[in-house]
Amino acid sequence: MTSKARGETSAPDLHALEAITEAIAAGAGLPEIIRAAARALDASLVLIDRTSVVLAVAARSPAEERALLRDAEGVERIELRVADTVVGQLRLRGRDAMPDPSMLRLVTTLIASEVERVRGPERASEEAAAAFVHAVLAREVSDRDDLVARGKELGISLERGGSVVVVRAHPRSATDDDWRSRLLALAERGARSIAPGAIAASARDGDGDEVVVLVADADGDAGRRVGATVLRELEANLSGFAFAVGRSRVARDPTDLHRAGNEALLAANVVEGAPDESLLAYDDTGTYQLLLPHMSDPAELRRFYDETVSKIVSYDEQYETSDLVGTLETFLECDGNVNATAARLITHRHTVRYRFERVREITGLDVASTDGREKLSFGLKAMRVLGIAAPRGPATERGAEAGRVRREQPDRSGR
């Protein structure tokens, strides 16, 4: 028998299709369903869920399985949907030809429905866990015994206290990948490898680029190790992203976890503006701690930011630079020394002075005066605490214009 040319389709195998329906009816599980589907389509298959976890494989050889997982030449990627919801992906490579389109559509619809059914209870549990995290951080659960009891129902023991880790990711270039689901899955996986009962949830009212992790923690050690492990997990499995991980102190009384949430958020906001760091504990935020009381009601911080550095942030965004904000930050880090600032920025001191003249023209504040320097310094701190990222040059993903991922929702700065 001669092989069919690439692009031709193979005839449907109705007996194999019957095997799929029988496997579904018998509750045989996704691996058996995928094996039956591979026979029906005369193809090697890999089923992957929406968080990039491999659920089942039916390949003719280990080499074929590796090819499917590497997305090698000839591998087709088929998005699995139920209504408007993406539930996973099927990777397929036919033996001699592509499967019949009608058969392929029928089989993928059956698989998608089964993935939705099998993962439904798990998703319901995830939604309940996320609702609990949000309620705790918003102080909607104020009774200690009730909070502890609800936590135990979800597998987390908070009677001895807990801590919070905030995890944030931003793509360095445009991406169409479903990376936000992977961010949540990786953060939870890393956290549970250290603290098995840890709960991870996407931040309330966020766009999916921020995850909050609630950790049972009596002495701070669990939170410290969770923060470090989550960061390593992200760096190893989510390439091409910048990360910011903030960690709170221990809340020995679980009803104080709302305060821990604000601490972790403040630390994440502060470290996001640091060029060479990705992880910061609240204890290491220094004078930023003085601004913690404003996290729940940031209106005063926003007003001060608007009156000080917001105009130079807008200037840098307009010209897609970080010249003014970056130079001002470096100058303050160098204790107001122009020569040290120029050396660190690898530029001439006259260029630094010219930029400060632009700052004075735009803001009315002079870095040469103590009052002007203090106001600009506080304005930069307010910017960090509010979660407003400093401009860092052009980017292409929607929502990251001029390198700044916008954080304009007021309640992103407080829980």
C-alpha positions as a Markdown table, in Angstrom:
| # | Residue | x | y | z |
|---|---|---|---|---|
| 1 | Met | 0.0 | 0.0 | 0.0 |
| 2 | Thr | 1.4 | 3.4 | -0.9 |
| 3 | Ser | 1.4 | 6.3 | 1.6 |
| 4 | Lys | -1.1 | 9.1 | 1.0 |
| 5 | Ala | 0.3 | 12.5 | 0.0 |
| 6 | Arg | 0.5 | 15.2 | 2.7 |
| 7 | Gly | -2.8 | 17.2 | 2.6 |
| 8 | Glu | -5.0 | 14.2 | 1.8 |
| 9 | Thr | -7.4 | 13.0 | 4.4 |
| 10 | Ser | -8.0 | 9.5 | 5.7 |
| 11 | Ala | -11.4 | 7.9 | 5.7 |
| 12 | Pro | -13.3 | 7.9 | 9.0 |
| 13 | Asp | -13.1 | 4.8 | 11.1 |
| 14 | Leu | -16.6 | 4.5 | 12.6 |
| 15 | His | -15.8 | 1.4 | 14.7 |
| 16 | Ala | -13.0 | 3.5 | 16.4 |
| 17 | Leu | -15.4 | 6.3 | 16.9 |
| 18 | Glu | -17.7 | 3.9 | 18.7 |
| 19 | Ala | -14.8 | 3.0 | 21.0 |
| 20 | Ile | -14.5 | 6.6 | 22.0 |
| 21 | Thr | -18.2 | 6.9 | 23.0 |
| 22 | Glu | -17.9 | 3.6 | 24.9 |
| 23 | Ala | -14.9 | 4.9 | 26.8 |
| 24 | Ile | -16.7 | 8.1 | 27.7 |
| 25 | Ala | -19.9 | 6.2 | 28.7 |
| 26 | Ala | -17.9 | 3.8 | 30.9 |
| 27 | Gly | -16.0 | 6.6 | 32.6 |
| 28 | Ala | -12.7 | 5.0 | 31.5 |
| 29 | Gly | -10.8 | 8.3 | 31.9 |
| 30 | Leu | -9.0 | 10.6 | 29.6 |
| 31 | Pro | -6.0 | 8.3 | 28.8 |
| 32 | Glu | -8.3 | 5.6 | 27.4 |
| 33 | Ile | -10.4 | 8.1 | 25.5 |
| 34 | Ile | -7.2 | 9.6 | 23.9 |
| 35 | Arg | -6.0 | 6.1 | 22.9 |
| 36 | Ala | -9.4 | 5.4 | 21.3 |
| 37 | Ala | -9.3 | 8.8 | 19.6 |
| 38 | Ala | -5.8 | 8.1 | 18.2 |
| 39 | Arg | -7.1 | 4.9 | 16.6 |
| 40 | Ala | -10.1 | 6.8 | 15.2 |
| 41 | Leu | -8.0 | 9.5 | 13.7 |
| 42 | Asp | -5.0 | 7.3 | 12.8 |
| 43 | Ala | -2.7 | 9.8 | 14.5 |
| 44 | Ser | -0.5 | 10.3 | 17.5 |
| 45 | Leu | -2.1 | 12.6 | 20.1 |
| 46 | Val | -1.2 | 14.6 | 23.2 |
| 47 | Leu | -3.9 | 16.2 | 25.3 |
| 48 | Ile | -2.8 | 19.3 | 27.3 |
| 49 | Asp | -5.0 | 21.3 | 29.6 |
| 50 | Arg | -5.3 | 25.1 | 29.6 |
| 51 | Thr | -2.4 | 25.5 | 32.1 |
| 52 | Ser | -0.1 | 23.4 | 29.9 |
| 53 | Val | -0.3 | 20.3 | 32.0 |
| 54 | Val | -0.2 | 17.1 | 29.9 |
| 55 | Leu | -3.3 | 15.0 | 30.7 |
| 56 | Ala | -2.9 | 12.1 | 28.3 |
| 57 | Val | -0.6 | 10.8 | 25.5 |
| 58 | Ala | -1.2 | 8.3 | 22.7 |
| 59 | Ala | 1.9 | 8.1 | 20.5 |
| 60 | Arg | 3.4 | 5.4 | 18.3 |
| 61 | Ser | 6.8 | 5.7 | 19.9 |
| 62 | Pro | 8.7 | 7.7 | 22.6 |
| 63 | Ala | 10.3 | 9.7 | 19.8 |
| 64 | Glu | 6.8 | 10.6 | 18.4 |
| 65 | Glu | 5.7 | 11.6 | 21.9 |
| 66 | Arg | 8.8 | 13.9 | 22.2 |
| 67 | Ala | 8.0 | 15.4 | 18.8 |
| 68 | Leu | 4.4 | 16.2 | 19.9 |
| 69 | Leu | 5.5 | 17.8 | 23.1 |
| 70 | Arg | 8.2 | 19.9 | 21.3 |
| 71 | Asp | 5.6 | 21.0 | 18.8 |
| 72 | Ala | 7.9 | 19.6 | 15.9 |
| 73 | Glu | 7.3 | 19.9 | 12.2 |
| 74 | Gly | 4.0 | 18.3 | 11.1 |
| 75 | Val | 2.3 | 18.7 | 14.5 |
| 76 | Glu | -1.1 | 20.3 | 14.4 |
| 77 | Arg | -2.4 | 22.2 | 17.4 |
| 78 | Ile | -6.1 | 22.2 | 17.9 |
| 79 | Glu | -7.7 | 24.4 | 20.5 |
| 80 | Leu | -10.4 | 22.6 | 22.6 |
| 81 | Arg | -13.4 | 24.7 | 23.4 |
| 82 | Val | -16.7 | 24.4 | 25.2 |
| 83 | Ala | -18.8 | 27.3 | 24.1 |
| 84 | Asp | -16.5 | 30.3 | 24.5 |
| 85 | Thr | -14.2 | 28.7 | 27.1 |
| 86 | Val | -10.8 | 27.2 | 26.2 |
| 87 | Val | -10.4 | 24.0 | 28.1 |
| 88 | Gly | -7.3 | 22.6 | 26.6 |
| 89 | Gln | -5.3 | 21.8 | 23.4 |
| 90 | Leu | -4.9 | 18.7 | 21.3 |
| 91 | Arg | -1.6 | 18.1 | 19.5 |
| 92 | Leu | -1.9 | 15.8 | 16.6 |
| 93 | Arg | 0.4 | 14.3 | 13.9 |
| 94 | Gly | -1.3 | 11.9 | 11.4 |
| 95 | Arg | 0.4 | 8.7 | 10.3 |
| 96 | Asp | 0.0 | 9.2 | 6.6 |
| 97 | Ala | -2.6 | 12.0 | 6.1 |
| 98 | Met | -4.7 | 14.4 | 8.0 |
| 99 | Pro | -7.9 | 12.9 | 9.5 |
| 100 | Asp | -11.2 | 13.5 | 7.8 |
| 101 | Pro | -12.3 | 17.1 | 8.9 |
| 102 | Ser | -15.8 | 15.9 | 10.0 |
| 103 | Met | -14.4 | 13.1 | 12.1 |
| 104 | Leu | -11.7 | 15.4 | 13.6 |
| 105 | Arg | -14.3 | 18.0 | 14.6 |
| 106 | Leu | -16.5 | 15.3 | 16.2 |
| 107 | Val | -13.7 | 13.7 | 18.1 |
| 108 | Thr | -12.3 | 17.0 | 19.4 |
| 109 | Thr | -15.7 | 18.1 | 20.5 |
| 110 | Leu | -16.1 | 14.8 | 22.4 |
| 111 | Ile | -12.7 | 15.2 | 24.0 |
| 112 | Ala | -13.4 | 18.9 | 25.0 |
| 113 | Ser | -16.7 | 18.0 | 26.6 |
| 114 | Glu | -15.0 | 15.2 | 28.6 |
| 115 | Val | -12.2 | 17.5 | 29.7 |
| 116 | Glu | -14.8 | 20.0 | 30.9 |
| 117 | Arg | -16.7 | 17.3 | 32.8 |
| 118 | Val | -13.6 | 15.7 | 34.4 |
| 119 | Arg | -12.1 | 19.1 | 35.4 |
| 120 | Gly | -15.4 | 20.6 | 36.5 |
| 121 | Pro | -15.2 | 19.6 | 40.2 |
| 122 | Glu | -11.6 | 20.7 | 40.3 |
| 123 | Arg | -12.4 | 24.1 | 38.9 |
| 124 | Ala | -15.3 | 24.5 | 41.4 |
| 125 | Ser | -12.8 | 23.8 | 44.2 |
| 126 | Glu | -10.4 | 26.3 | 42.7 |
| 127 | Glu | -13.2 | 28.9 | 42.5 |
| 128 | Ala | -14.1 | 28.2 | 46.2 |
| 129 | Ala | -10.5 | 28.6 | 47.2 |
| 130 | Ala | -10.1 | 31.9 | 45.3 |
| 131 | Ala | -13.3 | 33.2 | 46.9 |
| 132 | Phe | -11.9 | 32.4 | 50.3 |
| 133 | Val | -8.5 | 34.1 | 49.6 |
| 134 | His | -10.3 | 37.2 | 48.4 |
| 135 | Ala | -12.7 | 37.3 | 51.3 |
| 136 | Val | -9.8 | 36.9 | 53.8 |
| 137 | Leu | -7.7 | 39.7 | 52.2 |
| 138 | Ala | -10.7 | 42.0 | 52.0 |
| 139 | Arg | -11.5 | 41.3 | 55.7 |
| 140 | Glu | -14.9 | 40.0 | 54.8 |
| 141 | Val | -14.3 | 37.1 | 57.3 |
| 142 | Ser | -13.7 | 38.8 | 60.6 |
| 143 | Asp | -14.5 | 35.9 | 63.0 |
| 144 | Arg | -11.3 | 33.9 | 63.8 |
| 145 | Asp | -13.0 | 30.6 | 64.3 |
| 146 | Asp | -15.0 | 30.9 | 61.2 |
| 147 | Leu | -11.9 | 31.8 | 59.2 |
| 148 | Val | -9.9 | 28.9 | 60.5 |
| 149 | Ala | -12.8 | 26.5 | 59.9 |
| 150 | Arg | -13.3 | 27.6 | 56.3 |
| 151 | Gly | -9.6 | 27.3 | 55.7 |
| 152 | Lys | -9.6 | 23.7 | 57.0 |
| 153 | Glu | -12.4 | 22.8 | 54.6 |
| 154 | Leu | -10.1 | 23.9 | 51.8 |
| 155 | Gly | -7.0 | 22.1 | 53.2 |
| 156 | Ile | -5.2 | 25.0 | 54.7 |
| 157 | Ser | -4.5 | 25.3 | 58.5 |
| 158 | Leu | -4.3 | 28.9 | 59.6 |
| 159 | Glu | -4.9 | 28.6 | 63.4 |
| 160 | Arg | -1.2 | 29.2 | 64.0 |
| 161 | Gly | -1.0 | 32.1 | 61.5 |
| 162 | Gly | -0.2 | 32.7 | 57.9 |
| 163 | Ser | 1.6 | 34.9 | 55.4 |
| 164 | Val | 0.9 | 36.2 | 51.9 |
| 165 | Val | 3.0 | 36.2 | 48.8 |
| 166 | Val | 2.0 | 38.3 | 45.8 |
| 167 | Val | 3.4 | 37.2 | 42.4 |
| 168 | Arg | 3.3 | 39.4 | 39.3 |
| 169 | Ala | 4.5 | 38.7 | 35.7 |
| 170 | His | 4.9 | 40.9 | 32.7 |
| 171 | Pro | 5.8 | 39.7 | 29.2 |
| 172 | Arg | 8.9 | 41.4 | 27.8 |
| 173 | Ser | 7.4 | 41.2 | 24.3 |
| 174 | Ala | 4.0 | 40.5 | 22.8 |
| 175 | Thr | 2.6 | 37.0 | 23.3 |
| 176 | Asp | -0.7 | 35.3 | 22.4 |
| 177 | Asp | 0.0 | 32.4 | 24.7 |
| 178 | Asp | -2.4 | 31.7 | 27.5 |
| 179 | Trp | 0.3 | 32.6 | 30.0 |
| 180 | Arg | -1.9 | 34.0 | 32.7 |
| 181 | Ser | -3.4 | 30.5 | 33.4 |
| 182 | Arg | 0.2 | 29.1 | 33.4 |
| 183 | Leu | 1.2 | 31.8 | 35.9 |
| 184 | Leu | -1.5 | 30.8 | 38.3 |
| 185 | Ala | -0.7 | 27.1 | 37.9 |
| 186 | Leu | 3.1 | 27.5 | 38.3 |
| 187 | Ala | 2.7 | 29.8 | 41.4 |
| 188 | Glu | 0.4 | 27.2 | 43.0 |
| 189 | Arg | 2.6 | 24.3 | 42.1 |
| 190 | Gly | 5.7 | 26.0 | 43.5 |
| 191 | Ala | 3.9 | 27.1 | 46.7 |
| 192 | Arg | 2.4 | 23.6 | 47.4 |
| 193 | Ser | 5.8 | 22.0 | 46.9 |
| 194 | Ile | 6.8 | 23.8 | 50.1 |
| 195 | Ala | 3.5 | 24.3 | 51.9 |
| 196 | Pro | 1.0 | 21.6 | 50.7 |
| 197 | Gly | -2.1 | 23.4 | 51.8 |
| 198 | Ala | -1.2 | 26.8 | 50.1 |
| 199 | Ile | -3.9 | 28.4 | 48.1 |
| 200 | Ala | -3.2 | 30.5 | 45.0 |
| 201 | Ala | -5.7 | 32.8 | 43.3 |
| 202 | Ser | -5.7 | 35.5 | 40.6 |
| 203 | Ala | -5.9 | 38.9 | 42.2 |
| 204 | Arg | -9.5 | 40.2 | 42.5 |
| 205 | Asp | -10.3 | 42.8 | 39.9 |
| 206 | Gly | -7.0 | 42.1 | 38.2 |
| 207 | Asp | -6.3 | 41.2 | 34.6 |
| 208 | Gly | -4.6 | 37.9 | 35.4 |
| 209 | Asp | -1.0 | 39.2 | 35.6 |
| 210 | Glu | -1.0 | 39.0 | 39.4 |
| 211 | Val | -1.5 | 36.0 | 41.7 |
| 212 | Val | -2.0 | 36.0 | 45.5 |
| 213 | Val | -0.7 | 33.0 | 47.5 |
| 214 | Leu | -2.0 | 32.3 | 51.0 |
| 215 | Val | 0.4 | 30.2 | 53.1 |
| 216 | Ala | -0.1 | 28.6 | 56.5 |
| 217 | Asp | 2.9 | 30.0 | 58.3 |
| 218 | Ala | 3.7 | 30.1 | 62.0 |
| 219 | Asp | 7.2 | 31.6 | 62.0 |
| 220 | Gly | 7.9 | 33.1 | 58.6 |
| 221 | Asp | 10.0 | 30.2 | 57.2 |
| 222 | Ala | 7.2 | 28.8 | 55.1 |
| 223 | Gly | 6.5 | 32.1 | 53.4 |
| 224 | Arg | 10.2 | 32.8 | 52.8 |
| 225 | Arg | 10.7 | 29.4 | 51.1 |
| 226 | Val | 7.4 | 29.7 | 49.2 |
| 227 | Gly | 8.4 | 33.1 | 47.7 |
| 228 | Ala | 11.9 | 31.8 | 46.6 |
| 229 | Thr | 10.5 | 28.6 | 45.2 |
| 230 | Val | 7.7 | 30.2 | 43.3 |
| 231 | Leu | 10.2 | 32.6 | 41.7 |
| 232 | Arg | 12.5 | 29.7 | 40.6 |
| 233 | Glu | 9.5 | 27.9 | 39.2 |
| 234 | Leu | 8.5 | 30.9 | 37.1 |
| 235 | Glu | 12.0 | 31.6 | 35.9 |
| 236 | Ala | 12.4 | 28.0 | 34.8 |
| 237 | Asn | 9.0 | 27.6 | 33.1 |
| 238 | Leu | 7.9 | 31.0 | 31.9 |
| 239 | Ser | 10.7 | 32.4 | 29.8 |
| 240 | Gly | 10.6 | 35.9 | 28.3 |
| 241 | Phe | 8.9 | 37.5 | 31.4 |
| 242 | Ala | 9.8 | 39.9 | 34.1 |
| 243 | Phe | 8.7 | 38.9 | 37.6 |
| 244 | Ala | 8.0 | 40.7 | 40.9 |
| 245 | Val | 7.4 | 38.7 | 44.0 |
| 246 | Gly | 6.5 | 40.3 | 47.3 |
| 247 | Arg | 6.3 | 38.6 | 50.7 |
| 248 | Ser | 4.5 | 39.7 | 53.9 |
| 249 | Arg | 5.4 | 39.2 | 57.5 |
| 250 | Val | 3.6 | 36.5 | 59.5 |
| 251 | Ala | 0.1 | 37.3 | 60.6 |
| 252 | Arg | 0.0 | 35.2 | 63.8 |
| 253 | Asp | -3.7 | 36.0 | 64.3 |
| 254 | Pro | -5.3 | 34.8 | 61.0 |
| 255 | Thr | -7.8 | 37.7 | 61.2 |
| 256 | Asp | -4.8 | 40.0 | 60.5 |
| 257 | Leu | -4.1 | 38.4 | 57.1 |
| 258 | His | -5.7 | 41.4 | 55.3 |
| 259 | Arg | -2.8 | 43.4 | 56.7 |
| 260 | Ala | -0.4 | 40.7 | 55.4 |
| 261 | Gly | -2.0 | 41.0 | 52.0 |
| 262 | Asn | -1.2 | 44.8 | 51.9 |
| 263 | Glu | 2.3 | 44.1 | 53.0 |
| 264 | Ala | 2.9 | 41.6 | 50.2 |
| 265 | Leu | 1.4 | 43.9 | 47.7 |
| 266 | Leu | 3.5 | 46.8 | 48.8 |
| 267 | Ala | 6.7 | 44.7 | 48.6 |
| 268 | Ala | 5.7 | 43.5 | 45.1 |
| 269 | Asn | 5.1 | 47.1 | 44.0 |
| 270 | Val | 8.4 | 48.3 | 45.4 |
| 271 | Val | 10.5 | 45.4 | 43.9 |
| 272 | Glu | 8.8 | 45.9 | 40.5 |
| 273 | Gly | 10.6 | 49.1 | 40.1 |
| 274 | Ala | 14.0 | 47.6 | 41.0 |
| 275 | Pro | 16.2 | 46.9 | 38.0 |
| 276 | Asp | 18.1 | 43.9 | 39.4 |
| 277 | Glu | 15.7 | 42.3 | 41.9 |
| 278 | Ser | 12.6 | 40.2 | 41.5 |
| 279 | Leu | 11.9 | 39.1 | 45.2 |
| 280 | Leu | 11.4 | 41.4 | 48.2 |
| 281 | Ala | 10.2 | 40.8 | 51.7 |
| 282 | Tyr | 8.1 | 43.5 | 53.4 |
| 283 | Asp | 10.7 | 43.6 | 56.2 |
| 284 | Asp | 13.2 | 44.8 | 53.6 |
| 285 | Thr | 11.1 | 47.6 | 52.1 |
| 286 | Gly | 12.7 | 50.2 | 54.5 |
| 287 | Thr | 10.9 | 53.6 | 54.7 |
| 288 | Tyr | 8.2 | 52.4 | 52.3 |
| 289 | Gln | 6.7 | 50.8 | 55.4 |
| 290 | Leu | 5.6 | 54.2 | 56.5 |
| 291 | Leu | 3.2 | 54.3 | 53.6 |
| 292 | Leu | 1.5 | 51.0 | 54.5 |
| 293 | Pro | -1.5 | 52.7 | 56.1 |
| 294 | His | -2.3 | 54.3 | 52.8 |
| 295 | Met | -2.6 | 51.0 | 51.0 |
| 296 | Ser | -6.3 | 50.6 | 51.8 |
| 297 | Asp | -7.1 | 54.2 | 50.9 |
| 298 | Pro | -4.5 | 55.4 | 48.4 |
| 299 | Ala | -6.2 | 58.7 | 47.4 |
| 300 | Glu | -3.7 | 60.8 | 49.3 |
| 301 | Leu | -0.8 | 59.0 | 47.8 |
| 302 | Arg | -2.3 | 59.4 | 44.3 |
| 303 | Arg | -2.7 | 63.2 | 44.9 |
| 304 | Phe | 1.0 | 63.5 | 46.0 |
| 305 | Tyr | 2.1 | 61.5 | 43.0 |
| 306 | Asp | 0.1 | 63.6 | 40.7 |
| 307 | Glu | 1.6 | 66.8 | 42.2 |
| 308 | Thr | 5.2 | 65.6 | 42.0 |
| 309 | Val | 6.5 | 63.0 | 39.5 |
| 310 | Ser | 3.5 | 62.1 | 37.4 |
| 311 | Lys | 4.4 | 64.7 | 34.8 |
| 312 | Ile | 8.0 | 63.4 | 34.3 |
| 313 | Val | 6.5 | 59.8 | 34.1 |
| 314 | Ser | 4.3 | 61.1 | 31.3 |
| 315 | Tyr | 7.2 | 62.8 | 29.6 |
| 316 | Asp | 9.3 | 59.6 | 29.6 |
| 317 | Glu | 6.3 | 57.6 | 28.3 |
| 318 | Gln | 5.7 | 60.1 | 25.5 |
| 319 | Tyr | 9.3 | 59.9 | 24.3 |
| 320 | Glu | 9.6 | 56.1 | 25.2 |
| 321 | Thr | 12.6 | 56.6 | 27.5 |
| 322 | Ser | 13.3 | 56.3 | 31.2 |
| 323 | Asp | 15.7 | 59.3 | 31.1 |
| 324 | Leu | 14.1 | 61.6 | 33.7 |
| 325 | Val | 12.6 | 59.0 | 36.1 |
| 326 | Gly | 15.6 | 56.7 | 35.8 |
| 327 | Thr | 18.1 | 59.6 | 36.4 |
| 328 | Leu | 16.2 | 60.9 | 39.3 |
| 329 | Glu | 16.0 | 57.4 | 41.0 |
| 330 | Thr | 19.7 | 56.9 | 40.4 |
| 331 | Phe | 20.5 | 60.4 | 41.8 |
| 332 | Leu | 18.6 | 59.7 | 45.0 |
| 333 | Glu | 20.2 | 56.2 | 45.3 |
| 334 | Cys | 23.6 | 58.0 | 45.0 |
| 335 | Asp | 22.8 | 60.3 | 47.9 |
| 336 | Gly | 22.5 | 63.3 | 45.6 |
| 337 | Asn | 25.9 | 63.0 | 44.1 |
| 338 | Val | 25.9 | 64.1 | 40.4 |
| 339 | Asn | 29.3 | 62.6 | 39.6 |
| 340 | Ala | 28.3 | 59.2 | 41.0 |
| 341 | Thr | 25.0 | 59.4 | 39.2 |
| 342 | Ala | 26.7 | 60.1 | 35.9 |
| 343 | Ala | 29.2 | 57.2 | 36.5 |
| 344 | Arg | 26.4 | 54.7 | 37.3 |
| 345 | Leu | 24.4 | 55.8 | 34.2 |
| 346 | Ile | 27.5 | 55.9 | 32.0 |
| 347 | Thr | 26.8 | 59.4 | 30.9 |
| 348 | His | 28.3 | 62.9 | 31.3 |
| 349 | Arg | 27.5 | 64.9 | 34.4 |
| 350 | His | 26.3 | 67.7 | 32.1 |
| 351 | Thr | 23.7 | 65.4 | 30.7 |
| 352 | Val | 22.6 | 64.6 | 34.2 |
| 353 | Arg | 22.3 | 68.3 | 35.1 |
| 354 | Tyr | 20.4 | 68.9 | 31.8 |
| 355 | Arg | 17.9 | 66.3 | 32.8 |
| 356 | Phe | 17.4 | 67.8 | 36.2 |
| 357 | Glu | 16.7 | 71.1 | 34.6 |
| 358 | Arg | 14.0 | 69.4 | 32.6 |
| 359 | Val | 12.6 | 67.9 | 35.8 |
| 360 | Arg | 12.5 | 71.4 | 37.3 |
| 361 | Glu | 10.8 | 72.9 | 34.3 |
| 362 | Ile | 8.2 | 70.1 | 34.2 |
| 363 | Thr | 7.4 | 69.7 | 37.9 |
| 364 | Gly | 8.5 | 73.1 | 39.5 |
| 365 | Leu | 10.7 | 71.1 | 41.9 |
| 366 | Asp | 14.5 | 71.5 | 42.0 |
| 367 | Val | 16.7 | 68.6 | 43.1 |
| 368 | Ala | 19.3 | 71.1 | 44.3 |
| 369 | Ser | 16.9 | 72.1 | 47.1 |
| 370 | Thr | 16.2 | 70.0 | 50.2 |
| 371 | Asp | 12.5 | 70.5 | 49.8 |
| 372 | Gly | 12.4 | 69.7 | 46.1 |
| 373 | Arg | 14.5 | 66.6 | 46.6 |
| 374 | Glu | 12.4 | 65.3 | 49.5 |
| 375 | Lys | 9.1 | 65.8 | 47.5 |
| 376 | Leu | 10.5 | 64.1 | 44.4 |
| 377 | Ser | 11.7 | 61.2 | 46.6 |
| 378 | Phe | 8.4 | 60.8 | 48.3 |
| 379 | Gly | 6.6 | 61.1 | 44.9 |
| 380 | Leu | 8.7 | 58.2 | 43.6 |
| 381 | Lys | 7.8 | 56.1 | 46.7 |
| 382 | Ala | 4.2 | 56.9 | 46.2 |
| 383 | Met | 4.5 | 55.7 | 42.6 |
| 384 | Arg | 6.0 | 52.4 | 43.7 |
| 385 | Val | 3.4 | 51.9 | 46.4 |
| 386 | Leu | 0.6 | 52.6 | 44.0 |
| 387 | Gly | 2.0 | 50.0 | 41.7 |
| 388 | Ile | 2.7 | 52.4 | 38.8 |
| 389 | Ala | 5.6 | 50.9 | 36.9 |
| 390 | Ala | 8.2 | 53.4 | 35.7 |
| 391 | Pro | 8.6 | 53.8 | 32.0 |
| 392 | Arg | 11.3 | 51.4 | 30.5 |
| 393 | Gly | 11.0 | 51.9 | 26.8 |
| 394 | Pro | 8.7 | 50.6 | 24.1 |
| 395 | Ala | 6.7 | 47.3 | 24.4 |
| 396 | Thr | 4.1 | 45.8 | 22.1 |
| 397 | Glu | 1.6 | 43.9 | 24.2 |
| 398 | Arg | -1.7 | 45.7 | 24.6 |
| 399 | Gly | -1.8 | 47.4 | 28.0 |
| 400 | Ala | 2.0 | 47.8 | 28.1 |
| 401 | Glu | 2.4 | 50.9 | 26.0 |
| 402 | Ala | 5.8 | 52.5 | 26.4 |
| 403 | Gly | 6.9 | 49.7 | 28.7 |
| 404 | Arg | 4.4 | 50.5 | 31.5 |
| 405 | Val | 1.8 | 48.0 | 32.4 |
| 406 | Arg | -1.0 | 50.3 | 33.6 |
| 407 | Arg | -2.3 | 49.9 | 37.2 |
| 408 | Glu | -5.0 | 52.5 | 37.3 |
| 409 | Gln | -7.7 | 50.6 | 39.2 |
| 410 | Pro | -7.7 | 52.2 | 42.7 |
| 411 | Asp | -8.5 | 48.9 | 44.5 |
| 412 | Arg | -5.4 | 47.2 | 43.0 |
| 413 | Ser | -3.5 | 49.2 | 45.7 |
| 414 | Gly | -5.6 | 47.9 | 48.6 |
| 415 | Arg | -7.6 | 44.8 | 49.5 |
